């Protein structure tokens, strides 16, 4: 039997202007796909959860 269950899921959508040059789009994509960005995003979410005591036992997965 699983130790946890999914209670809710939230999604982030990153939108960019269609007029951006290809090299800018490539730089944005590299940033979003980077380990550093994923780690920073996870740290941010965990930091927010810590502000709300009822969420102390919630576990977060940041992935694609």
PDB file of N, CA, C and O in Angstrom:
ATOM      1  N   UNK A   1       0.835  -1.176   0.000  1.00  0.00           N
ATOM      2  CA  UNK A   1       0.000   0.000   0.000  1.00  0.00           C
ATOM      3  C   UNK A   1       0.891   1.254   0.000  1.00  0.00           C
ATOM      4  O   UNK A   1       1.883   1.302   0.727  1.00  0.00           O
ATOM      5  N   UNK A   2       0.546   2.262  -0.805  1.00  0.00           N
ATOM      6  CA  UNK A   2       1.387   3.468  -0.866  1.00  0.00           C
ATOM      7  C   UNK A   2       1.393   4.241   0.450  1.00  0.00           C
ATOM      8  O   UNK A   2       0.423   4.218   1.208  1.00  0.00           O
ATOM      9  N   UNK A   3       2.494   4.916   0.698  1.00  0.00           N
ATOM     10  CA  UNK A   3       2.624   5.717   1.915  1.00  0.00           C
ATOM     11  C   UNK A   3       1.998   7.096   1.760  1.00  0.00           C
ATOM     12  O   UNK A   3       1.671   7.744   2.754  1.00  0.00           O
ATOM     13  N   UNK A   4       1.831   7.544   0.530  1.00  0.00           N
ATOM     14  CA  UNK A   4       1.219   8.855   0.280  1.00  0.00           C
ATOM     15  C   UNK A   4       0.220   8.744  -0.862  1.00  0.00           C
ATOM     16  O   UNK A   4       0.239   7.786  -1.636  1.00  0.00           O
ATOM     17  N   UNK A   5      -0.646   9.737  -0.951  1.00  0.00           N
ATOM     18  CA  UNK A   5      -1.591   9.831  -2.058  1.00  0.00           C
ATOM     19  C   UNK A   5      -1.543  11.259  -2.593  1.00  0.00           C
ATOM     20  O   UNK A   5      -1.205  12.193  -1.866  1.00  0.00           O
ATOM     21  N   UNK A   6      -1.880  11.416  -3.852  1.00  0.00           N
ATOM     22  CA  UNK A   6      -1.928  12.746  -4.450  1.00  0.00           C
ATOM     23  C   UNK A   6      -3.222  13.419  -4.000  1.00  0.00           C
ATOM     24  O   UNK A   6      -4.318  12.927  -4.270  1.00  0.00           O
ATOM     25  N   UNK A   7      -3.082  14.531  -3.322  1.00  0.00           N
ATOM     26  CA  UNK A   7      -4.247  15.284  -2.861  1.00  0.00           C
ATOM     27  C   UNK A   7      -4.645  16.335  -3.898  1.00  0.00           C
ATOM     28  O   UNK A   7      -5.829  16.553  -4.154  1.00  0.00           O
ATOM     29  N   UNK A   8      -3.642  16.980  -4.489  1.00  0.00           N
ATOM     30  CA  UNK A   8      -3.904  18.031  -5.470  1.00  0.00           C
ATOM     31  C   UNK A   8      -2.668  18.215  -6.340  1.00  0.00           C
ATOM     32  O   UNK A   8      -1.554  17.910  -5.915  1.00  0.00           O
ATOM     33  N   UNK A   9      -2.861  18.705  -7.536  1.00  0.00           N
ATOM     34  CA  UNK A   9      -1.756  19.015  -8.435  1.00  0.00           C
ATOM     35  C   UNK A   9      -1.939  20.428  -8.968  1.00  0.00           C
ATOM     36  O   UNK A   9      -3.053  20.850  -9.278  1.00  0.00           O
ATOM     37  N   UNK A  10      -0.849  21.139  -9.069  1.00  0.00           N
ATOM     38  CA  UNK A  10      -0.843  22.479  -9.644  1.00  0.00           C
ATOM     39  C   UNK A  10       0.113  22.464 -10.822  1.00  0.00           C
ATOM     40  O   UNK A  10       1.087  21.712 -10.831  1.00  0.00           O
ATOM     41  N   UNK A  11      -0.162  23.279 -11.794  1.00  0.00           N
ATOM     42  CA  UNK A  11       0.674  23.341 -12.990  1.00  0.00           C
ATOM     43  C   UNK A  11       1.149  24.765 -13.214  1.00  0.00           C
ATOM     44  O   UNK A  11       0.418  25.721 -12.953  1.00  0.00           O
ATOM     45  N   UNK A  12       2.364  24.902 -13.694  1.00  0.00           N
ATOM     46  CA  UNK A  12       2.900  26.194 -14.100  1.00  0.00           C
ATOM     47  C   UNK A  12       2.955  26.212 -15.620  1.00  0.00           C
ATOM     48  O   UNK A  12       3.356  25.230 -16.244  1.00  0.00           O
ATOM     49  N   UNK A  13       2.560  27.310 -16.204  1.00  0.00           N
ATOM     50  CA  UNK A  13       2.643  27.474 -17.643  1.00  0.00           C
ATOM     51  C   UNK A  13       3.529  28.674 -17.929  1.00  0.00           C
ATOM     52  O   UNK A  13       3.272  29.776 -17.443  1.00  0.00           O
ATOM     53  N   UNK A  14       4.553  28.462 -18.706  1.00  0.00           N
ATOM     54  CA  UNK A  14       5.464  29.540 -19.079  1.00  0.00           C
ATOM     55  C   UNK A  14       5.133  29.963 -20.502  1.00  0.00           C
ATOM     56  O   UNK A  14       5.245  29.172 -21.438  1.00  0.00           O
ATOM     57  N   UNK A  15       4.730  31.207 -20.652  1.00  0.00           N
ATOM     58  CA  UNK A  15       4.351  31.730 -21.966  1.00  0.00           C
ATOM     59  C   UNK A  15       5.359  32.795 -22.378  1.00  0.00           C
ATOM     60  O   UNK A  15       5.791  33.607 -21.560  1.00  0.00           O
ATOM     61  N   UNK A  16       5.723  32.782 -23.640  1.00  0.00           N
ATOM     62  CA  UNK A  16       6.654  33.780 -24.162  1.00  0.00           C
ATOM     63  C   UNK A  16       6.058  34.404 -25.420  1.00  0.00           C
ATOM     64  O   UNK A  16       5.228  33.786 -26.087  1.00  0.00           O
ATOM     65  N   UNK A  17       6.472  35.613 -25.744  1.00  0.00           N
ATOM     66  CA  UNK A  17       5.980  36.243 -26.969  1.00  0.00           C
ATOM     67  C   UNK A  17       6.441  35.465 -28.206  1.00  0.00           C
ATOM     68  O   UNK A  17       7.568  34.971 -28.250  1.00  0.00           O
ATOM     69  N   UNK A  18       5.585  35.362 -29.186  1.00  0.00           N
ATOM     70  CA  UNK A  18       5.943  34.632 -30.407  1.00  0.00           C
ATOM     71  C   UNK A  18       7.022  35.356 -31.199  1.00  0.00           C
ATOM     72  O   UNK A  18       7.672  34.755 -32.054  1.00  0.00           O
ATOM     73  N   UNK A  19       7.216  36.625 -30.927  1.00  0.00           N
ATOM     74  CA  UNK A  19       8.172  37.426 -31.699  1.00  0.00           C
ATOM     75  C   UNK A  19       9.606  37.333 -31.201  1.00  0.00           C
ATOM     76  O   UNK A  19      10.492  37.970 -31.772  1.00  0.00           O
ATOM     77  N   UNK A  20       9.859  36.557 -30.150  1.00  0.00           N
ATOM     78  CA  UNK A  20      11.226  36.457 -29.629  1.00  0.00           C
ATOM     79  C   UNK A  20      12.152  35.792 -30.635  1.00  0.00           C
ATOM     80  O   UNK A  20      11.745  34.870 -31.342  1.00  0.00           O
ATOM     81  N   UNK A  21      13.396  36.257 -30.703  1.00  0.00           N
ATOM     82  CA  UNK A  21      14.373  35.604 -31.581  1.00  0.00           C
ATOM     83  C   UNK A  21      14.651  34.174 -31.108  1.00  0.00           C
ATOM     84  O   UNK A  21      14.544  33.865 -29.921  1.00  0.00           O
ATOM     85  N   UNK A  22      15.008  33.320 -32.054  1.00  0.00           N
ATOM     86  CA  UNK A  22      15.276  31.912 -31.741  1.00  0.00           C
ATOM     87  C   UNK A  22      16.311  31.742 -30.637  1.00  0.00           C
ATOM     88  O   UNK A  22      16.160  30.884 -29.767  1.00  0.00           O
ATOM     89  N   UNK A  23      17.359  32.555 -30.670  1.00  0.00           N
ATOM     90  CA  UNK A  23      18.413  32.389 -29.654  1.00  0.00           C
ATOM     91  C   UNK A  23      17.899  32.716 -28.258  1.00  0.00           C
ATOM     92  O   UNK A  23      18.354  32.124 -27.280  1.00  0.00           O
ATOM     93  N   UNK A  24      16.962  33.644 -28.151  1.00  0.00           N
ATOM     94  CA  UNK A  24      16.372  33.974 -26.862  1.00  0.00           C
ATOM     95  C   UNK A  24      15.480  32.835 -26.381  1.00  0.00           C
ATOM     96  O   UNK A  24      15.493  32.479 -25.203  1.00  0.00           O
ATOM     97  N   UNK A  25      14.717  32.274 -27.292  1.00  0.00           N
ATOM     98  CA  UNK A  25      13.865  31.126 -26.957  1.00  0.00           C
ATOM     99  C   UNK A  25      14.732  29.956 -26.492  1.00  0.00           C
ATOM    100  O   UNK A  25      14.399  29.276 -25.521  1.00  0.00           O
ATOM    101  N   UNK A  26      15.830  29.732 -27.181  1.00  0.00           N
ATOM    102  CA  UNK A  26      16.749  28.654 -26.807  1.00  0.00           C
ATOM    103  C   UNK A  26      17.314  28.890 -25.406  1.00  0.00           C
ATOM    104  O   UNK A  26      17.416  27.953 -24.615  1.00  0.00           O
ATOM    105  N   UNK A  27      17.676  30.120 -25.100  1.00  0.00           N
ATOM    106  CA  UNK A  27      18.219  30.441 -23.771  1.00  0.00           C
ATOM    107  C   UNK A  27      17.163  30.224 -22.693  1.00  0.00           C
ATOM    108  O   UNK A  27      17.467  29.708 -21.617  1.00  0.00           O
ATOM    109  N   UNK A  28      15.934  30.614 -22.978  1.00  0.00           N
ATOM    110  CA  UNK A  28      14.842  30.411 -22.016  1.00  0.00           C
ATOM    111  C   UNK A  28      14.623  28.923 -21.787  1.00  0.00           C
ATOM    112  O   UNK A  28      14.488  28.477 -20.648  1.00  0.00           O
ATOM    113  N   UNK A  29      14.589  28.158 -22.874  1.00  0.00           N
ATOM    114  CA  UNK A  29      14.363  26.717 -22.760  1.00  0.00           C
ATOM    115  C   UNK A  29      15.479  26.047 -21.955  1.00  0.00           C
ATOM    116  O   UNK A  29      15.211  25.182 -21.120  1.00  0.00           O
ATOM    117  N   UNK A  30      16.727  26.445 -22.207  1.00  0.00           N
ATOM    118  CA  UNK A  30      17.855  25.877 -21.449  1.00  0.00           C
ATOM    119  C   UNK A  30      17.724  26.189 -19.960  1.00  0.00           C
ATOM    120  O   UNK A  30      17.988  25.340 -19.108  1.00  0.00           O
ATOM    121  N   UNK A  31      17.317  27.411 -19.664  1.00  0.00           N
ATOM    122  CA  UNK A  31      17.148  27.804 -18.265  1.00  0.00           C
ATOM    123  C   UNK A  31      16.070  26.963 -17.599  1.00  0.00           C
ATOM    124  O   UNK A  31      16.277  26.427 -16.510  1.00  0.00           O
ATOM    125  N   UNK A  32      14.927  26.849 -18.249  1.00  0.00           N
ATOM    126  CA  UNK A  32      13.813  26.089 -17.669  1.00  0.00           C
ATOM    127  C   UNK A  32      14.147  24.606 -17.520  1.00  0.00           C
ATOM    128  O   UNK A  32      13.659  23.949 -16.601  1.00  0.00           O
ATOM    129  N   UNK A  33      14.964  24.085 -18.405  1.00  0.00           N
ATOM    130  CA  UNK A  33      15.339  22.669 -18.353  1.00  0.00           C
ATOM    131  C   UNK A  33      16.520  22.399 -17.417  1.00  0.00           C
ATOM    132  O   UNK A  33      16.851  21.243 -17.149  1.00  0.00           O
ATOM    133  N   UNK A  34      17.144  23.450 -16.928  1.00  0.00           N
ATOM    134  CA  UNK A  34      18.346  23.290 -16.113  1.00  0.00           C
ATOM    135  C   UNK A  34      18.067  22.787 -14.712  1.00  0.00           C
ATOM    136  O   UNK A  34      17.006  23.040 -14.140  1.00  0.00           O
ATOM    137  N   UNK A  35      19.026  22.078 -14.177  1.00  0.00           N
ATOM    138  CA  UNK A  35      18.914  21.553 -12.810  1.00  0.00           C
ATOM    139  C   UNK A  35      18.840  22.681 -11.786  1.00  0.00           C
ATOM    140  O   UNK A  35      18.137  22.569 -10.782  1.00  0.00           O
ATOM    141  N   UNK A  36      19.565  23.764 -12.043  1.00  0.00           N
ATOM    142  CA  UNK A  36      19.573  24.882 -11.095  1.00  0.00           C
ATOM    143  C   UNK A  36      18.185  25.511 -10.980  1.00  0.00           C
ATOM    144  O   UNK A  36      17.738  25.837  -9.880  1.00  0.00           O
ATOM    145  N   UNK A  37      17.507  25.680 -12.111  1.00  0.00           N
ATOM    146  CA  UNK A  37      16.165  26.263 -12.077  1.00  0.00           C
ATOM    147  C   UNK A  37      15.200  25.344 -11.336  1.00  0.00           C
ATOM    148  O   UNK A  37      14.420  25.803 -10.502  1.00  0.00           O
ATOM    149  N   UNK A  38      15.249  24.061 -11.637  1.00  0.00           N
ATOM    150  CA  UNK A  38      14.364  23.098 -10.975  1.00  0.00           C
ATOM    151  C   UNK A  38      14.611  23.095  -9.470  1.00  0.00           C
ATOM    152  O   UNK A  38      13.664  23.061  -8.685  1.00  0.00           O
ATOM    153  N   UNK A  39      15.870  23.129  -9.068  1.00  0.00           N
ATOM    154  CA  UNK A  39      16.202  23.144  -7.643  1.00  0.00           C
ATOM    155  C   UNK A  39      15.700  24.431  -6.987  1.00  0.00           C
ATOM    156  O   UNK A  39      15.157  24.388  -5.883  1.00  0.00           O
ATOM    157  N   UNK A  40      15.875  25.561  -7.648  1.00  0.00           N
ATOM    158  CA  UNK A  40      15.415  26.836  -7.093  1.00  0.00           C
ATOM    159  C   UNK A  40      13.892  26.863  -6.986  1.00  0.00           C
ATOM    160  O   UNK A  40      13.345  27.374  -6.009  1.00  0.00           O
ATOM    161  N   UNK A  41      13.214  26.316  -7.983  1.00  0.00           N
ATOM    162  CA  UNK A  41      11.757  26.267  -7.954  1.00  0.00           C
ATOM    163  C   UNK A  41      11.280  25.406  -6.781  1.00  0.00           C
ATOM    164  O   UNK A  41      10.360  25.781  -6.055  1.00  0.00           O
ATOM    165  N   UNK A  42      11.915  24.260  -6.612  1.00  0.00           N
ATOM    166  CA  UNK A  42      11.540  23.384  -5.507  1.00  0.00           C
ATOM    167  C   UNK A  42      11.785  24.060  -4.161  1.00  0.00           C
ATOM    168  O   UNK A  42      10.936  24.001  -3.271  1.00  0.00           O
ATOM    169  N   UNK A  43      12.940  24.701  -4.011  1.00  0.00           N
ATOM    170  CA  UNK A  43      13.259  25.406  -2.766  1.00  0.00           C
ATOM    171  C   UNK A  43      12.231  26.488  -2.473  1.00  0.00           C
ATOM    172  O   UNK A  43      11.826  26.671  -1.325  1.00  0.00           O
ATOM    173  N   UNK A  44      11.817  27.190  -3.487  1.00  0.00           N
ATOM    174  CA  UNK A  44      10.819  28.243  -3.322  1.00  0.00           C
ATOM    175  C   UNK A  44       9.495  27.667  -2.838  1.00  0.00           C
ATOM    176  O   UNK A  44       8.880  28.198  -1.913  1.00  0.00           O
ATOM    177  N   UNK A  45       9.061  26.584  -3.462  1.00  0.00           N
ATOM    178  CA  UNK A  45       7.792  25.961  -3.068  1.00  0.00           C
ATOM    179  C   UNK A  45       7.878  25.442  -1.640  1.00  0.00           C
ATOM    180  O   UNK A  45       6.953  25.643  -0.854  1.00  0.00           O
ATOM    181  N   UNK A  46       8.953  24.792  -1.303  1.00  0.00           N
ATOM    182  CA  UNK A  46       9.126  24.280   0.060  1.00  0.00           C
ATOM    183  C   UNK A  46       9.131  25.430   1.064  1.00  0.00           C
ATOM    184  O   UNK A  46       8.552  25.312   2.145  1.00  0.00           O
ATOM    185  N   UNK A  47       9.779  26.535   0.715  1.00  0.00           N
ATOM    186  CA  UNK A  47       9.797  27.702   1.590  1.00  0.00           C
ATOM    187  C   UNK A  47       8.404  28.253   1.839  1.00  0.00           C
ATOM    188  O   UNK A  47       8.083  28.661   2.955  1.00  0.00           O
ATOM    189  N   UNK A  48       7.583  28.265   0.809  1.00  0.00           N
ATOM    190  CA  UNK A  48       6.202  28.727   0.959  1.00  0.00           C
ATOM    191  C   UNK A  48       5.412  27.764   1.841  1.00  0.00           C
ATOM    192  O   UNK A  48       4.664  28.196   2.718  1.00  0.00           O
ATOM    193  N   UNK A  49       5.573  26.465   1.613  1.00  0.00           N
ATOM    194  CA  UNK A  49       4.848  25.483   2.423  1.00  0.00           C
ATOM    195  C   UNK A  49       5.182  25.610   3.899  1.00  0.00           C
ATOM    196  O   UNK A  49       4.318  25.403   4.750  1.00  0.00           O
ATOM    197  N   UNK A  50       6.416  25.945   4.209  1.00  0.00           N
ATOM    198  CA  UNK A  50       6.841  26.064   5.616  1.00  0.00           C
ATOM    199  C   UNK A  50       6.127  27.199   6.340  1.00  0.00           C
ATOM    200  O   UNK A  50       6.071  27.208   7.570  1.00  0.00           O
ATOM    201  N   UNK A  51       5.593  28.137   5.606  1.00  0.00           N
ATOM    202  CA  UNK A  51       4.867  29.259   6.221  1.00  0.00           C
ATOM    203  C   UNK A  51       3.480  28.853   6.715  1.00  0.00           C
ATOM    204  O   UNK A  51       2.830  29.606   7.441  1.00  0.00           O
ATOM    205  N   UNK A  52       3.032  27.673   6.324  1.00  0.00           N
ATOM    206  CA  UNK A  52       1.683  27.219   6.656  1.00  0.00           C
ATOM    207  C   UNK A  52       1.771  25.906   7.444  1.00  0.00           C
ATOM    208  O   UNK A  52       1.909  24.836   6.852  1.00  0.00           O
ATOM    209  N   UNK A  53       1.691  25.986   8.768  1.00  0.00           N
ATOM    210  CA  UNK A  53       1.843  24.792   9.611  1.00  0.00           C
ATOM    211  C   UNK A  53       0.984  23.592   9.196  1.00  0.00           C
ATOM    212  O   UNK A  53       1.470  22.464   9.286  1.00  0.00           O
ATOM    213  N   UNK A  54      -0.271  23.773   8.744  1.00  0.00           N
ATOM    214  CA  UNK A  54      -1.039  22.587   8.357  1.00  0.00           C
ATOM    215  C   UNK A  54      -0.410  21.813   7.191  1.00  0.00           C
ATOM    216  O   UNK A  54      -0.746  20.651   6.963  1.00  0.00           O
ATOM    217  N   UNK A  55       0.494  22.453   6.462  1.00  0.00           N
ATOM    218  CA  UNK A  55       1.121  21.792   5.315  1.00  0.00           C
ATOM    219  C   UNK A  55       2.469  21.156   5.661  1.00  0.00           C
ATOM    220  O   UNK A  55       3.213  20.759   4.764  1.00  0.00           O
ATOM    221  N   UNK A  56       2.783  21.058   6.934  1.00  0.00           N
ATOM    222  CA  UNK A  56       4.087  20.549   7.375  1.00  0.00           C
ATOM    223  C   UNK A  56       4.380  19.134   6.880  1.00  0.00           C
ATOM    224  O   UNK A  56       5.541  18.793   6.650  1.00  0.00           O
ATOM    225  N   UNK A  57       3.368  18.320   6.717  1.00  0.00           N
ATOM    226  CA  UNK A  57       3.607  16.933   6.300  1.00  0.00           C
ATOM    227  C   UNK A  57       3.494  16.734   4.792  1.00  0.00           C
ATOM    228  O   UNK A  57       3.665  15.621   4.293  1.00  0.00           O
ATOM    229  N   UNK A  58       3.205  17.812   4.068  1.00  0.00           N
ATOM    230  CA  UNK A  58       3.048  17.705   2.602  1.00  0.00           C
ATOM    231  C   UNK A  58       4.426  17.515   1.959  1.00  0.00           C
ATOM    232  O   UNK A  58       5.383  18.193   2.334  1.00  0.00           O
ATOM    233  N   UNK A  59       4.526  16.625   1.022  1.00  0.00           N
ATOM    234  CA  UNK A  59       5.745  16.399   0.249  1.00  0.00           C
ATOM    235  C   UNK A  59       5.516  16.910  -1.166  1.00  0.00           C
ATOM    236  O   UNK A  59       4.453  16.693  -1.748  1.00  0.00           O
ATOM    237  N   UNK A  60       6.511  17.587  -1.712  1.00  0.00           N
ATOM    238  CA  UNK A  60       6.396  18.212  -3.015  1.00  0.00           C
ATOM    239  C   UNK A  60       7.333  17.531  -3.994  1.00  0.00           C
ATOM    240  O   UNK A  60       8.477  17.214  -3.670  1.00  0.00           O
ATOM    241  N   UNK A  61       6.827  17.314  -5.196  1.00  0.00           N
ATOM    242  CA  UNK A  61       7.644  16.819  -6.295  1.00  0.00           C
ATOM    243  C   UNK A  61       7.624  17.865  -7.395  1.00  0.00           C
ATOM    244  O   UNK A  61       6.561  18.233  -7.895  1.00  0.00           O
ATOM    245  N   UNK A  62       8.790  18.336  -7.765  1.00  0.00           N
ATOM    246  CA  UNK A  62       8.904  19.254  -8.897  1.00  0.00           C
ATOM    247  C   UNK A  62       9.527  18.455 -10.027  1.00  0.00           C
ATOM    248  O   UNK A  62      10.666  18.000  -9.925  1.00  0.00           O
ATOM    249  N   UNK A  63       8.795  18.291 -11.075  1.00  0.00           N
ATOM    250  CA  UNK A  63       9.281  17.513 -12.206  1.00  0.00           C
ATOM    251  C   UNK A  63       8.569  17.920 -13.478  1.00  0.00           C
ATOM    252  O   UNK A  63       7.722  18.813 -13.482  1.00  0.00           O
ATOM    253  N   UNK A  64       8.919  17.267 -14.523  1.00  0.00           N
ATOM    254  CA  UNK A  64       8.346  17.580 -15.835  1.00  0.00           C
ATOM    255  C   UNK A  64       7.604  16.398 -16.356  1.00  0.00           C
ATOM    256  O   UNK A  64       7.045  16.453 -17.451  1.00  0.00           O
TER     257      UNK A  64
END
